[in-house]
Amino acid sequence: MTAVKNNKDVHSECSAFVIPIRDCLDILSGKWKLPILGSLMMGKKRFKELERDIPRITARMLSKELRDLEMNQMITRTVYDTIPVTVEYELAAYGRSLEKVLYEMKEWGIQHRKRIIGKKK
């Protein structure tokens, strides 16, 4: 005989599923953070390289998002004592923990484009 879950158990299970997703979205929300992380998956980048990799992002927005990602330990910022000063950004070990998720999102995005945009042709 299968036990029927009561409403409280269902609510607890739902919360246990939803709360971590909300936490993830709090860190990665917005239009730009995931593309920045995706770009940095390909290796270290300077600010201007990131700007070129991510169409339509403004320098101000890129700067803000990089600060947020650094604060959340997703990326590291290295400043070199050169003239002019050189700054490089790269995925931190914690940011690399998202690689599997980002690759899955990329694959899903490819399939979505084929399904939705492909139908319009």
Secondary structure as UniProt FT lines:
FT   HELIX           7..28
FT   HELIX           33..40
FT   TURN            41..42
FT   STRAND          45..46
FT   HELIX           47..53
FT   TURN            55..56
FT   HELIX           59..71
FT   TURN            72..73
FT   STRAND          75..80
FT   STRAND          86..91
FT   HELIX           93..96
FT   TURN            97..98
FT   HELIX           99..112
FT   HELIX           113..117
FT   HELIX           118..120
//
